[in-house]
Amino acid sequence: MKKLLSLTVGLFLVFMVTGSASAIPYQSQYGGGGFMSSGDSDTWTFSFIIPGGFDPDLQDVTSASVSLYFSDPAGDDYSGEDMRFVMGSIDEIWEVDTGVMSYYLTDPDLLVLSDTGMIEATLSATRGDFIFESATLNGEGTNPIPEPGTMVLFGIGLLGLAGITRKKTN
């Protein structure tokens, strides 16, 4: 009975200590470049690196999206305003027809974020004028999960300790 109890407690400790991955939210905001007209551009860097935030040496970014917010100073309902947005593998030109444009980052960009915690973005006005109010990069990351070999090594260590303890009590 003692053996079964010792084994159960040992396995419980192994799985309790190792845990599982949980999603950790990250956010980086940029205040926007203000009024933009044809030929203007604005470049900034999103960064998840803040005190107590993302650590590229220990964590990975698993998903991310960027949202750009605009308004129209002339009140002409965004007719005739075009812009170009470049960030990593995203290189899009579109007509501004809503107040928010959103993109999901793909694997190459997620790797850049995971390796450095930062990614550069550029917005250019190609036609007309508009107000670039802000940009937000939202992401999720995970803490590393110990590999199975680590769990086995930890379990063997616990069993060894249990054996030494048993030997001393006998």
RATA-V198920 format. One record per residue. PHI is phi in degrees with one decimal (NA if undefined). PSI is psi in degrees with one decimal (NA if undefined). Layout:
phi	psi
PHI	PSI
PHI	PSI
//
This chain:
phi	psi
NA	-38.9
-63.7	-38.4
-62.1	-44.9
-64.2	-41.8
-64.3	-43.2
-63.1	-43.9
-63.6	-43.6
-62.4	-45.2
-64.1	-42.1
-60.7	-47.2
-65.0	-39.0
-60.4	-44.2
-63.8	-41.0
-58.4	-49.8
-76.6	-26.6
-70.4	-42.0
-71.5	-40.7
-72.0	-36.4
62.8	-161.0
-141.6	168.7
-76.2	143.7
-132.6	147.2
-70.6	134.5
-117.7	120.8
-79.6	142.4
-130.0	149.6
-146.2	141.0
-133.7	132.3
-121.3	149.6
-127.3	135.4
-72.6	-4.0
87.4	160.7
-96.8	2.9
76.3	-145.9
-67.6	130.0
-131.2	137.2
-130.0	173.1
-45.3	129.6
93.7	-17.0
-77.7	147.4
-143.6	158.5
-138.8	126.8
-120.7	137.0
-148.7	169.7
-120.9	124.5
-80.5	138.4
-138.7	129.8
-91.2	-2.6
-82.7	100.4
-137.5	158.5
-56.0	127.0
77.5	6.8
-100.8	-142.5
-66.5	137.2
-121.3	106.6
-62.4	-21.0
-76.2	-22.5
-117.3	-19.1
-127.0	162.3
-123.4	146.1
-90.3	122.9
-99.8	-24.8
-157.4	152.5
-160.7	152.2
-142.9	151.8
-119.8	139.2
-124.9	133.8
-113.8	135.0
-115.9	133.8
-132.7	160.0
-142.2	166.9
-115.9	113.5
-67.9	-28.7
-86.0	-12.3
69.0	21.9
-92.6	20.8
59.6	38.4
63.8	23.7
-83.2	127.3
84.8	11.7
-106.3	124.2
-121.5	151.5
-143.9	161.3
-123.2	131.1
-119.6	126.9
-126.2	124.4
-154.9	111.2
59.3	-124.4
-83.5	-5.7
-81.1	125.7
-146.4	92.4
-124.3	141.1
-117.2	130.8
-150.1	162.4
-86.9	133.8
-73.0	111.5
-127.8	-0.4
-140.5	173.3
-83.1	-13.8
-134.9	133.5
-120.9	133.3
-129.2	146.7
-137.5	146.0
-98.9	137.3
-80.0	144.6
-101.1	178.1
-51.1	-46.8
-59.5	-39.1
-72.8	-35.3
-65.6	-34.5
-66.0	-40.5
-61.6	-46.5
-62.3	-40.8
-66.9	-37.5
-75.9	-37.2
-118.0	-24.3
80.6	3.6
-137.0	155.2
-152.8	139.8
-93.1	146.2
-135.2	148.4
-136.0	132.6
-119.5	129.8
-125.6	139.2
-86.7	121.0
-102.2	-20.9
-160.3	137.8
77.8	-166.2
-139.1	154.3
-162.7	170.7
-109.3	121.5
-88.3	103.4
-80.3	-47.7
-168.7	170.2
-141.7	142.3
-132.7	130.8
-109.3	116.8
-108.1	135.2
-143.2	164.5
-127.9	142.1
-134.9	174.4
-131.5	152.3
-80.3	150.1
-65.9	146.1
-103.9	132.0
-58.7	140.5
-72.2	161.3
-57.3	-34.8
-61.2	-37.0
-65.8	-41.4
-63.8	-41.4
-63.8	-45.6
-60.5	-42.6
-63.0	-42.9
-63.5	-42.2
-63.1	-39.8
-61.4	-42.7
-63.9	-42.3
-64.6	-38.1
-62.0	-43.6
-62.5	-40.5
-64.1	-39.5
-65.2	-43.3
-63.2	-43.1
-61.9	-41.8
-65.7	-40.0
-63.8	-40.4
-69.2	-33.9
-78.3	-20.6
-87.8	NA
//
